Amino acid sequence: MTLPSVWDSLLTAYHKSLGVMVNGYGWSPSTDSLDLFVTDFRAFPLEDKISKAQSDAHFKRLLTFARRCGTLRLDMGEHTDMYDMCVTVEKALAQVSRIRLFLLTNCAATASAPEATDLNGIPVTHELWDLRRLHRHATSGTLSEPIVVDFVPPLRCLGAESTEPDYSVMLAVAEGQVLAQLYADHGPRLLELNVRSFLQARGAVNRGIRDTLLRAPGRFMAYNNGITATASRVEFLCDEAGQPTHITRIYGLQIVNGGQTTASLHHALTRDKADLSQVRVQMKLSVVDPARLSEIVPKISMYSNTQNKVTLVDFSSNHEFHVAVQRITRALWAPAVDGSGQETHWFYERARGQYTDAAGKGSAAQQRQFKVLWPTRQKFAKSDLAKFAHSWDQLPHLVSRGAQKNFGEFMIRLEKDTPTVDARYCQRLLAKAILFKAVDRVAAALNAGSHKSLVTTYTVARLSQAVNKRIDLDRIWREQQISPILQSALYELCPKVMAAVTTPLRGNHVGEWAKQAGCWEAVSRVPWRVPEALAAELAAYPIEDASTTNEDEAPNADAAEVATITAQEWLAIERWAKETRNLEPWQRQLAATIGRRLAASEEISDTQAAQALHVRHEALRVGFNPAYDV
C-alpha cells in the first residue's frame, strides 16, 4: 500500500479504556475498506523495541474497539470526536468488504504482524509499521510498500544458472488456492508492475480460464500458460549441495504476466465457489536487483505476454505521470450539475480493465453505488488523455494517426516537457475531455459520419488556435459542461473544418490526408472569426500546463484554495454540522482537522484539500453560512 493514500483519509480521535485503544480511523463511502489506527510512541526509539506480545495486544485492543463501537458510543458526548468516530465506524462496518488494523510505532518491532482474521465475516488484516518499515518506504522508489509472501509449506522450485549477478530465474508450481488468496490479500497491488488490470471474464481467453477452473480444474496447468513474476529477494531451503529446492519467502512479489490468470482464480473462488484444490499453476520467477526493475520488468512483460493483446498504451501504465493522474483524478469531486446535489468522480483507467474490475466488486448495492459515484460516461483511458491533450495543443494530425501512434508521440513529448501533475492540471485535463466530448456531439449532429473522429480533433484544434488557448477551462470544470455561447460557436466553426478535412488537397483518401501536417496547415487557415459573445467569456491569458522541466513545482490549486478559507471558518463548519446533524461524522471531523492544521500552519495534502472543499461545498449547499460564529 502507499502511505500517502492511507494518511490522506486518516482522522484522529483518541480513546483508551479497559481492553480498548484507538487513535484514529479512515473511511469514506466511496471506498470498500475501513482503516483503524493505534500508535505506540517511545521517547527513546533507537533503544526500545516493541515485542510480539505488545504488538499483538495493541491489535487486539483495536479490534475490540471495532467490535464494541456501537455500545461505546452511548457513553460518549455527542459533540466529541470520539462519538463521531464511533458513529462512522459503526456505519462503515455495514458496508465495507475488509478491515485494516494499523499499528504505528517509532521503534523497531521484534516480530511481524498477526495472521489475518475476521470480524463478523469481514476479513481483517494487520499492518505493523515500525521504524524499519517506515524507513524502507521513505527510501523506496517503488509505487508502494513491497509485498512479502511466506509460503507454508515451502514451495518446491528448480533454479536455473544465471550469468548475470543481478538477475536469476527459477521455476515453480504454485497451488491455485494460494494464488487466489494472494489476490484476495493484495488485490491490484500484486499487479502494479503488470500492464493492465483484470479484464473480467468477457474476453475469449478469460472465459476459457473460468471454464477450465469450473469444468476441468485438474487440467488447468496443461491448458494455461502460467504466470511470470518478479521479486527483489527470495529465501530458500537448500539441499546438501547448497542448491535451492524450496521457496520459503518472496520479497517484493509482482506478477508481471499472468494477471488475468491470478485474478480469474480469485474470482472463481469467491464468486463461483469453485474448488481449486486440484488446480496447479506453473510460475517463472525472476529475481531482479531493485535498481534494475524499471529496465528489466517492461521487457519481461513485452516479450512474455501472448494471451490477450498488449499495446504500447498498456506498457506505459506505470509511468509516474500516469500514476499521478490516476491518484489525483480519482480524489477530485466533480461538481453536481443535474440539480441532485450528487457530486461524482472521473475514473482514469491507468491500466486496462481497472474500471470493470472496480465496478464488479462488492454486493449489488455497492456496485450500483459505484456507478453513481463513478459513472461510465466519466471513464477515460490513457489513449483518450493523449487525444484530449494533443487536440488542445493543436496537433490533430497526430491524433488522426490512431490511438497507438498518437499515444507514442504523446509519451515522447511528455519526456521532453513533463507537466506538473497537481489538482489544477487534472481539473483542466478533465475540462479538455468535456470540451472534446461536446465537440464530438456537435460533429455527430452535423452528420460527420465516418469522419467524425477526424472532424472532432481538428475542430478542437482550430478552436484552440483561434482563441489562443483562452477557453476558460476552469469554468468548464466548475460547470461540467461548455457554455451555450461556446456551443453555438462550435456549430458555426465545425462545418468549415469538416469541409477542409474531407476535401483533400493531396490524394483522395480523407483518412490519409488527415494524418498529414499539411491537413492541419489547411484547416488552420480556414477563415473563422471568434464571435464577440464568445470573446467576452474567454480567459485573460492562454491556459498552458505548468512544466516541471522549466520551473519549480507549482502549489496545488485545491490546497491553495483551502488556505484562503480561515481556520475559524473550518472549525465553524464542524460546530454547525454537529448542531444541525447535516454532515456525516467523518466530514465534520475532516473540517475540524483542516481548521486545526491551518491554525498550526501545517501542510494540507492534495487529497485532503480536494475532500475538504467537497465538504465545504456540501455544507454551503445544505445551509451553512460562512458568518456562523466566526
C-alpha positions in Angstrom: 0.0 0.0 0.0 1.1 3.6 -0.4 1.3 5.5 2.8 0.1 8.8 1.4 -3.2 7.2 0.4 -3.6 5.9 3.9 -2.7 9.2 5.6 -4.9 11.3 3.4 -8.0 9.6 4.8 -6.8 9.5 8.4 -8.9 11.3 11.0 -7.6 11.4 14.6 -9.7 10.5 17.6 -8.3 9.0 20.8 -9.9 6.7 23.2 -8.5 4.3 25.8 -10.4 2.1 28.3 -10.2 -1.4 29.6 -9.3 -3.7 26.7 -9.8 -0.9 24.1 -7.5 1.6 22.4 -7.8 3.6 19.2 -6.0 6.7 17.9 -7.7 7.3 14.5 -9.7 5.9 11.6 -10.1 6.3 7.9 -13.2 5.7 5.7 -15.4 7.3 3.1 -18.5 5.9 1.4 -16.5 5.6 -2.0 -14.1 3.0 -0.5 -14.7 -0.6 0.5 -12.1 -0.6 3.3 -12.2 0.6 6.9 -8.9 1.6 8.4 -8.3 1.8 12.2 -5.1 3.1 13.8 -3.3 2.7 17.1 0.1 4.1 18.0 2.9 3.2 20.3 5.3 6.2 20.7 8.6 5.8 22.6 10.8 8.5 23.9 13.9 6.6 23.0 13.1 4.7 19.8 16.6 3.6 19.0 16.9 1.9 22.4 13.5 0.4 22.8 11.8 -2.4 20.8 8.2 -3.4 20.6 7.8 -7.1 21.3 5.3 -9.6 19.7 3.2 -9.7 22.8 3.0 -5.9 22.9 2.1 -5.6 19.2 -0.5 -8.4 19.4 -2.0 -6.6 22.4 -2.4 -3.4 20.5 -4.1 -5.1 17.6 -6.4 -6.9 20.0 -7.5 -3.7 21.7 -8.1 -2.1 18.2 -10.3 -5.0 17.1 -12.2 -4.8 20.4 -12.9 -1.2 19.6 -14.4 -2.2 16.2 -16.5 -4.9 17.9 -17.8 -2.6 20.7 -18.0 0.8 19.0 -21.8 0.7 19.0 -22.0 0.4 22.8 -19.1 2.7 23.4 -20.9 5.5 21.5 -23.6 5.5 24.2 -21.1 6.7 26.8 -19.7 9.5 24.6 -20.7 13.1 24.4 -22.4 13.8 21.1 -20.1 16.7 20.3 -16.9 14.8 20.7 -14.5 13.4 18.1 -14.8 10.0 19.7 -18.6 10.0 19.2 -18.2 10.9 15.5 -15.6 8.1 15.1 -17.9 5.5 16.7 -20.8 6.5 14.5 -18.7 6.4 11.4 -17.1 3.1 12.2 -20.5 1.6 13.1 -21.9 2.7 9.7 -18.8 1.5 7.8 -19.0 -2.0 9.3 -22.3 -2.4 7.5 -20.8 -1.5 4.1 -17.1 -2.4 3.8 -15.6 -5.6 2.5 -12.5 -5.5 4.6 -10.9 -4.0 7.7 -7.3 -3.0 8.0 -5.8 -2.5 11.5 -2.7 -0.3 11.7 -0.1 -0.2 14.5 2.3 2.7 14.0 5.4 2.9 16.2 8.6 4.9 16.1 10.7 1.9 17.3 11.7 -1.4 15.8 9.4 -4.4 16.1 10.8 -7.8 17.0 8.1 -9.8 15.2 5.8 -9.5 12.3 2.0 -8.6 12.4 -0.5 -11.4 13.4 -2.2 -13.5 10.7 -5.4 -12.3 9.1 -8.7 -12.9 10.9 -12.2 -11.7 10.6 -14.9 -9.7 12.4 -18.4 -11.0 11.9 -17.4 -12.4 8.5 -15.5 -9.3 7.4 -11.8 -10.1 6.6 -9.4 -8.3 9.0 -5.7 -7.7 8.1 -3.0 -6.3 10.4 -0.4 -3.7 9.2 2.6 -3.2 11.5 4.5 0.0 10.5 7.6 0.1 12.7 10.8 2.2 12.3 12.4 -0.2 9.8 9.3 -0.4 7.6 8.8 3.4 7.6 12.5 3.8 6.6 12.1 1.3 3.8 9.1 3.1 2.5 10.7 6.6 2.8 13.8 5.5 0.8 11.9 3.3 -1.7 11.3 4.4 -5.3 8.6 1.8 -5.9 4.9 2.5 -6.4 4.0 1.2 -2.9 5.3 -0.9 0.0 6.7 -4.2 -1.4 4.6 -7.3 -1.0 6.2 -10.0 1.2 4.8 -13.5 1.0 5.6 -16.5 3.2 5.0 -20.0 1.8 3.8 -22.6 4.3 4.5 -25.3 3.3 7.5 -24.2 1.3 7.1 -24.0 -2.5 9.2 -26.6 -4.4 11.4 -24.9 -7.1 14.0 -25.5 -9.7 16.8 -22.9 -10.2 18.4 -22.1 -13.4 22.0 -20.9 -13.7 22.5 -17.2 -14.5 25.5 -15.4 -16.0 24.4 -12.0 -14.6 25.0 -11.2 -10.9 21.8 -9.0 -10.5 19.4 -11.4 -12.2 18.3 -15.0 -11.7 15.4 -17.3 -12.7 13.7 -20.2 -11.2 10.6 -22.4 -12.0 7.9 -23.4 -9.5 4.4 -24.9 -9.4 2.0 -23.0 -7.2 -1.4 -24.1 -5.9 -4.4 -22.3 -7.3 -5.7 -21.8 -3.8 -2.5 -20.0 -2.8 -2.6 -17.6 -5.8 -6.3 -16.9 -5.3 -5.6 -16.0 -1.6 -2.6 -13.8 -2.7 -5.0 -11.8 -4.9 -7.6 -11.6 -2.1 -4.9 -10.3 0.3 -3.2 -7.8 -2.0 -5.6 -7.2 -4.9 -4.4 -4.9 -7.7 -1.2 -4.2 -5.7 0.0 -7.6 -6.8 -0.2 -6.4 -10.4 1.2 -2.9 -10.1 4.1 -3.8 -12.5 1.6 -5.6 -14.8 0.5 -3.6 -17.8 -3.3 -3.9 -17.1 -5.8 -4.9 -14.5 -8.3 -7.8 -14.6 -10.2 -7.8 -17.9 -13.2 -9.8 -16.4 -14.5 -13.0 -18.0 -15.8 -11.3 -21.2 -12.8 -12.0 -23.5 -12.3 -15.4 -25.0 -9.1 -16.0 -23.1 -10.6 -15.2 -19.7 -13.8 -17.2 -20.4 -11.6 -20.1 -21.2 -9.7 -19.7 -17.9 -13.0 -19.7 -16.0 -14.5 -22.7 -17.9 -11.4 -24.7 -17.2 -11.5 -23.9 -13.5 -15.1 -24.9 -13.2 -15.1 -28.0 -15.5 -11.6 -29.4 -15.7 -9.5 -28.0 -12.8 -7.1 -30.9 -12.9 -6.1 -30.0 -16.4 -5.5 -26.3 -15.7 -1.8 -26.4 -15.8 -1.9 -28.2 -19.2 -4.2 -25.6 -20.7 -2.8 -22.4 -19.1 0.4 -20.7 -19.9 1.1 -19.9 -16.2 2.4 -16.7 -14.7 5.6 -14.7 -14.8 6.6 -13.0 -11.6 9.4 -10.8 -10.3 10.9 -10.4 -6.9 13.6 -8.3 -5.3 14.8 -11.2 -2.9 13.9 -14.8 -2.2 14.6 -17.0 0.8 15.1 -20.8 0.1 15.6 -24.2 1.7 18.6 -25.8 0.2 19.9 -29.4 -0.3 23.2 -30.8 1.0 25.0 -29.4 -2.0 23.6 -25.9 -1.3 21.2 -25.8 -4.3 17.8 -24.2 -3.6 15.0 -26.7 -3.5 12.1 -24.8 -1.9 11.0 -21.2 -1.6 10.0 -20.1 1.9 9.6 -16.3 1.4 9.4 -13.9 -1.5 10.2 -10.1 -1.1 8.7 -7.5 -3.5 6.5 -10.0 -5.3 4.9 -8.7 -8.5 3.0 -10.7 -11.2 4.1 -9.0 -14.5 2.4 -11.5 -16.8 -0.5 -13.7 -15.9 -2.6 -11.2 -14.0 -5.6 -12.5 -15.8 -4.9 -16.0 -14.5 -4.4 -14.8 -11.0 -7.5 -12.6 -10.8 -9.6 -15.3 -12.5 -8.5 -17.8 -9.8 -9.7 -15.4 -7.2 -13.0 -14.6 -8.9 -13.7 -18.3 -9.5 -13.1 -19.0 -5.8 -15.1 -16.1 -4.4 -17.9 -15.7 -7.0 -18.3 -19.2 -8.5 -17.3 -21.0 -5.2 -15.0 -23.2 -7.4 -13.0 -26.0 -5.8 -9.3 -25.1 -6.5 -7.8 -27.9 -4.6 -6.7 -29.7 -7.9 -5.5 -26.5 -9.6 -1.8 -26.1 -10.2 -0.2 -23.1 -12.0 3.4 -23.0 -13.3 5.4 -20.0 -12.3 8.5 -18.5 -13.7 10.1 -16.3 -11.0 12.7 -13.7 -11.9 14.8 -12.3 -9.0 15.9 -8.8 -10.1 18.0 -6.3 -8.4 15.6 -3.4 -7.4 17.8 -0.9 -9.1 17.1 -2.6 -12.5 13.4 -3.3 -12.1 12.3 -0.4 -14.3 14.7 -1.6 -17.0 14.0 -5.3 -17.0 10.3 -5.7 -16.0 8.8 -3.9 -19.0 10.8 -6.2 -21.3 9.6 -9.2 -19.4 6.0 -8.1 -19.9 6.6 -7.2 -23.6 8.3 -10.5 -24.6 6.2 -12.9 -22.5 2.7 -11.6 -22.9 0.9 -13.5 -25.6 -2.6 -14.2 -24.3 -4.6 -11.0 -24.6 -3.2 -8.4 -27.0 -0.9 -5.9 -25.2 -0.5 -2.5 -26.7 2.0 0.3 -26.5 -0.5 2.1 -24.3 -0.5 -0.8 -21.9 3.2 -0.7 -21.5 3.2 2.9 -20.2 0.8 2.1 -17.4 3.4 2.5 -14.6 4.9 5.8 -15.8 5.0 8.2 -12.9 2.9 10.7 -14.9 0.0 8.3 -15.3 0.3 7.1 -11.7 0.0 10.7 -10.5 -3.0 11.5 -12.9 -4.8 8.4 -11.5 -4.2 9.3 -7.9 -5.4 12.9 -8.2 -8.3 12.5 -10.6 -9.9 9.8 -8.5 -9.8 12.1 -5.5 -11.4 15.0 -7.2 -15.1 15.6 -6.8 -16.8 16.8 -10.0 -19.4 19.4 -9.1 -23.1 18.3 -9.4 -24.8 19.7 -12.5 -28.2 17.9 -12.6 -29.8 19.5 -9.6 -29.5 16.4 -7.5 -26.6 17.6 -5.4 -24.7 14.4 -6.1 -21.1 15.0 -6.9 -19.2 12.4 -8.8 -15.7 11.3 -9.7 -13.9 10.8 -13.1 -12.2 7.4 -13.4 -8.8 7.4 -15.1 -8.2 3.9 -16.3 -4.4 3.8 -16.0 -4.3 0.0 -16.6 -6.7 -1.6 -19.0 -9.7 -3.2 -17.2 -9.4 -1.3 -13.9 -12.9 0.2 -14.3 -14.7 -3.1 -14.9 -12.7 -4.7 -12.1 -13.7 -2.0 -9.6 -17.3 -1.8 -10.8 -17.7 -5.5 -10.3 -16.6 -5.6 -6.6 -18.9 -6.0 -3.6 -22.7 -6.6 -3.4 -25.2 -5.5 -6.0 -26.0 -2.4 -3.8 -22.3 -1.5 -3.7 -22.0 -1.9 -7.4 -24.9 0.4 -8.0 -23.4 3.0 -5.7 -20.1 2.7 -7.5 -21.8 3.6 -10.8 -23.5 6.6 -9.1 -20.1 7.9 -7.9 -18.1 6.8 -10.9 -20.5 7.0 -13.9 -19.4 5.2 -17.1 -19.5 8.4 -19.1 -16.7 9.8 -16.9 -14.3 7.0 -17.6 -11.3 7.7 -19.8 -8.1 5.8 -20.7 -4.5 6.8 -21.5 -5.2 6.9 -25.2 -8.1 9.3 -24.5 -5.9 11.5 -22.4 -3.4 11.8 -25.3 -6.2 12.6 -27.7 -7.7 15.4 -25.5 -4.2 16.9 -24.9 -3.0 16.8 -28.5 -6.3 18.3 -29.8 -5.9 21.2 -27.4 -2.2 21.6 -28.3 -3.2 21.9 -32.0 -1.7 18.5 -33.1 -4.8 17.0 -34.7 -2.8 15.3 -37.4 -1.1 13.2 -34.7 -4.5 12.3 -33.2 -5.7 11.2 -36.7 -2.9 8.6 -37.0 -4.7 6.4 -34.5 -4.7 5.8 -30.7 -1.4 3.8 -30.7 0.7 6.2 -32.8 -0.8 9.3 -31.1 -0.1 7.9 -27.7 3.5 7.1 -28.7 4.0 10.7 -29.8 2.4 11.9 -26.6 4.9 10.0 -24.5 7.8 11.3 -26.5 6.6 14.9 -25.9 6.0 14.1 -22.2 9.6 13.0 -21.7 10.8 16.3 -23.2 8.5 18.6 -21.2 6.8 17.0 -18.2 3.9 18.9 -16.8 3.3 19.5 -13.1 0.6 17.0 -12.2 -1.5 18.6 -9.5 -5.2 19.2 -8.9 -5.3 22.2 -11.2 -3.7 20.3 -14.0 -6.1 17.4 -13.6 -9.2 19.7 -13.4 -8.1 21.3 -16.7 -7.3 18.0 -18.3 -10.9 16.9 -17.4 -12.2 20.2 -18.8 -10.4 19.4 -22.1 -12.2 16.0 -22.0 -15.6 17.7 -21.5 -14.8 20.1 -24.4 -13.7 17.3 -26.7 -16.9 15.2 -26.0 -19.0 18.3 -26.6 -17.4 18.9 -29.9 -17.8 15.2 -30.8 -21.6 15.6 -30.2 -21.7 18.7 -32.4 -19.9 16.8 -35.2 -22.3 13.9 -34.9 -25.3 16.3 -35.1 -23.8 17.8 -38.3 -23.6 14.3 -39.9 -19.8 14.0 -39.9 -20.4 10.2 -40.2 -17.4 8.0 -40.5 -15.1 11.1 -40.4 -16.5 12.2 -37.0 -13.3 11.5 -35.0 -11.2 13.4 -37.5 -13.6 16.4 -37.6 -13.7 16.5 -33.8 -10.0 16.7 -33.2 -9.5 19.2 -36.0 -12.4 21.4 -34.7 -10.9 21.4 -31.1 -7.5 22.3 -32.5 -8.9 25.1 -34.7 -10.9 26.5 -31.8 -7.8 26.4 -29.6 -5.8 28.2 -32.2 -8.4 30.8 -32.9 -8.8 31.8 -29.2 -5.1 31.3 -28.4 -5.9 28.7 -25.8 -8.1 31.1 -23.9 -11.2 28.9 -23.5 -12.0 29.1 -19.8 -11.2 25.5 -18.8 -11.7 26.3 -15.1 -15.3 27.4 -15.8 -15.9 24.2 -17.8 -14.7 22.2 -14.9 -16.9 24.0 -12.4 -20.0 23.7 -14.6 -19.0 20.2 -16.0 -20.2 21.4 -19.4 -19.4 24.0 -22.1 -21.4 27.3 -22.2 -24.3 27.8 -24.6 -22.3 30.6 -26.3 -19.4 28.2 -26.9 -21.7 25.5 -28.2 -23.3 28.0 -30.6 -19.8 29.0 -31.9 -18.9 25.3 -32.4 -22.0 24.8 -34.6 -20.6 27.7 -36.7 -17.0 26.5 -36.8 -17.4 22.8 -37.2 -18.9 22.8 -40.8 -16.0 24.9 -42.0 -13.5 22.5 -40.5 -15.4 19.5 -41.8 -15.2 20.8 -45.4 -11.4 21.3 -45.2 -10.8 17.9 -43.6 -13.0 16.0 -46.1 -11.6 17.8 -49.2 -8.0 16.5 -49.5 -5.6 18.8 -51.2 -3.3 15.8 -51.8 -4.6 12.5 -52.9 -8.2 11.4 -52.5 -8.2 9.5 -49.2 -9.6 11.5 -46.3 -8.1 9.3 -43.6 -4.6 9.6 -45.0 -5.0 13.3 -45.7 -6.0 13.9 -42.1 -2.7 12.3 -40.9 -0.6 14.8 -42.6 0.7 18.1 -41.2 -0.5 19.7 -44.5 -4.1 19.0 -43.5 -3.6 20.9 -40.3 -2.0 23.7 -42.2 -5.1 23.9 -44.4 -7.5 23.8 -41.5 -5.5 26.4 -39.6 -6.2 28.8 -42.5 -9.9 28.2 -42.6 -11.5 31.6 -42.2 -13.4 32.0 -39.0 -13.8 34.9 -36.7 -14.3 34.4 -33.0 -17.9 35.7 -32.2 -18.0 38.7 -29.9 -20.1 36.8 -27.3 -17.5 34.1 -27.1 -14.6 36.6 -26.9 -16.3 38.2 -23.9 -16.1 34.9 -21.9 -12.6 33.9 -22.8 -9.8 33.8 -20.1 -7.5 36.7 -19.9 -4.4 34.6 -20.6 -3.6 31.4 -22.6 -4.1 28.3 -20.4 -0.9 26.3 -20.6 0.3 23.4 -18.5 2.9 24.2 -15.8 6.1 22.3 -16.6 8.4 20.6 -14.1 11.1 20.7 -16.7 11.5 24.5 -16.6 10.2 25.7 -13.3 9.6 24.7 -9.7 6.6 22.7 -8.9 3.5 24.9 -8.7 1.4 24.8 -5.5 -1.6 22.6 -5.6 -4.7 24.6 -6.6 -7.0 22.9 -4.1 -4.6 23.3 -1.2 -4.2 27.0 -2.2 -7.9 27.5 -2.2 -8.3 25.7 1.2 -5.7 28.1 2.6 -7.7 31.1 1.5 -10.5 30.0 3.9 -9.8 30.8 7.5 -9.2 28.2 10.2 -12.1 29.7 12.1 -14.5 29.0 9.2 -13.5 25.3 9.0 -14.0 25.0 12.7 -17.3 26.8 12.4 -18.4 24.2 9.8 -17.7 21.5 12.3 -19.6 23.2 15.1 -22.6 24.0 12.8 -22.6 20.4 11.4 -22.7 18.9 14.9 -25.6 21.2 16.0 -27.6 20.6 12.8 -26.6 17.0 12.0 -26.3 17.9 8.4 -23.0 16.3 7.5 -21.6 12.8 8.0 -19.4 12.5 11.2 -16.2 11.9 9.1 -17.0 15.1 7.2 -17.4 17.1 10.4 -14.1 15.8 11.7 -12.3 16.5 8.4 -13.4 20.1 8.7 -12.1 20.3 12.2 -8.8 18.6 11.1 -8.3 21.2 8.3 -9.1 24.0 10.7 -6.5 22.8 13.3 -3.9 22.3 10.6 -4.3 25.7 9.2 -4.2 27.3 12.6 -0.9 25.4 13.2 0.5 26.3 9.7 0.7 22.6 8.8 0.6 21.3 5.3 -2.6 20.1 3.7 -2.2 17.2 1.2 -3.7 17.3 -2.3 -6.3 14.6 -1.5 -7.3 16.2 1.8 -7.7 19.6 0.2 -10.0 18.1 -2.5 -12.1 16.3 0.1 -12.3 19.4 2.3 -13.5 21.6 -0.5 -16.2 19.0 -1.2 -17.3 19.0 2.4 -17.4 22.8 2.4 -19.5 22.8 -0.8 -21.9 20.3 0.7 -22.2 22.4 3.9 -23.0 25.6 1.9 -25.5 23.6 -0.2 -27.5 22.5 2.9 -27.5 25.8 4.7 -24.1 26.7 6.3 -23.5 30.4 6.5 -19.8 31.4 6.5 -20.7 34.1 9.0 -21.7 31.4 11.5 -19.9 32.0 14.8 -16.7 33.0 13.1 
